[in-house]
């Protein structure tokens, strides 16, 4: 049986915890999708890039045994400390790939990201960032992209300073 959110809402916490990991994991995707909202139906250039707000339904999260995953600030510096790429596009892609590696290590993915805050050193490259971003982000989280005059090391062009996702405990 494929459970719906209405089924989950009708369950006790004990009944929901008795569901298999796969059932709870699938329900988490429904919870996250249900929590993403736009403040208006008006068409905007932003559609598809981010949602306006996310309602964190803590009761539903508790029922499926979901936990919040907070990723550290991430740049185009690889895990070895070497900066990957010397242009915006390669650094954007490397940074998003580094976050993906962290999300996977935490047993989650970009599909479950609900908040993303990004610093760019050149806001004129915002359209290029959005193009690369779309390669990684399938579901629009709440997102902010902020221009800054510099990052920890001068060759760095991007930092993802906040990334919040969810996963289900086994």
N, C-alpha and C positions, 0 to 999 in steps of 0.2 A: 504494500500500500504506500502511495506517495502522500505524505502528510502535507496539509496546507497550513497557513498561518492561523486560520480559524481553528483547525484541529489543535495546534500548539496552544493557542489561547485557552482552549477548553481543558487542557491537561493540567494535572497537578505537577509540581516540580519533580516529585518522585517518579511519576509516570513518564515525564519527558526525559529524565535522566536514564530511564530504563530503555530508551530507544537506542538503536545501534549507532555507532560513531557515524557511519555513512548517512543515516537518516538525519541526525543532528547537524551534520556538516552541510547537507543540502538545505536544511531549514535555515541555517545561518545565512546562506546566500539570499534566501527569500527575505529574511529580516533586514539585511543590509539594503537590498533593493527597495524594500518598503519604506525604509528610513530616509532615502534620498529624495529631496524635494526642490522644486523651483518656486520662487516666490510669485511668479506670474507666468501665464501662457504666452506672453508676447514673444515674438521671434526676436532673437538677438544674436550678435556675432559670437557670443559665448556659448551657445547651445552646443553640447557635445564635449565641451572642454571642462566644465565643472558644474556642480549643483550649488544652489544657493545655501542650503542648510541640510544638516543630517540630524534626524531624531534618533537618539540612542535609546532604544526600548530596553531598559535594564532588566525587566521581568522576562522578556523573551530571551535576552542574552543569557540570563541565569538558567533558564530552562534548558537551553541547548549546551550549557557549559562553555560559553564563549569567553575568551579573554582578549583584552586589548593588547596590541603589540605596538610599542613606540620605537621607531628607528632613530638612531643617532643622526646627527648632521652628516651629510655625505656630499663629497665633491668628486671631481674627476681624478683625485689622487687614488690610486689603486690601493689595495690592502697591503701592498709592499711599500707604499709611500711615494711611488713614482707617478707623476701626473701623466694621465693618458690623454693624448691629443693636444694639438697646438692651435686648433681653431674651434670656433663655437660649436659647430655641429658635432664634431668628434667628442668634445668635452660634455656636451649635453647628453649624447648617447651613452658615454662611459658612466656618467653620474647616474643616469636612470638604470643602467645595467648593474651598477654597484648596489643601488637600493634593491633591485630585484634579487640579487644574491642574498642580501640581508633578509628580505622578506621570506625567501625560500628557506633559509637557515632557521627562521622562526616558524616555519611550517604554515606560511600564508602566502599571499600573492597580491599583485596589483588589483585583481578583481575585488579584493576585500579592503582596499584602501578607502578611507572615508574623509581624510584630511591630508592635504599636501601644501606645504609652504616652501616657496622657492625664491632664492636671491639670484638675480642676474646682474652682472657688472655692466651690461650694455642693453638697455631696454629697446634699442632700435632692432635688436635681434629677437624680439618677442615673437614675431611670426615664425621665425625659424625654430625657436624653442617649441612652439605649439605643434609644428609639423613633426618634430622628433617625439614629443610627448604623446601624440596620438598613436605612435607605434607601440607604446608600452601600456597606456592607460585605456582599458576597455570600457570601464564604467566611470562616469564623472564624479570625482570626490569634491568636497569643498576645497577650493584651491585659492591661493594667493600667490602672485608673482610680483616680487618687489625689486626695484632697482637699487643697487648699492654702488658705492664708489670703489669698493675693493673687498677682497676676502683675505683669509689668513696668509696666503702666498700670492704674490702678484700675478703669476701666470694663470691662476684659477679664475674661471669665467662664470661658474655656477656653483651654488650649494643648495641642496635640498635640506632645509633646516628642521623641518618637521614632517613626519610621515606617520600617520596612525592607521592601523589596520586591525583586523580581528582574525581569530582562529578558534577552532573548537578543541577542547582538551579531550584526549583519548580516554 
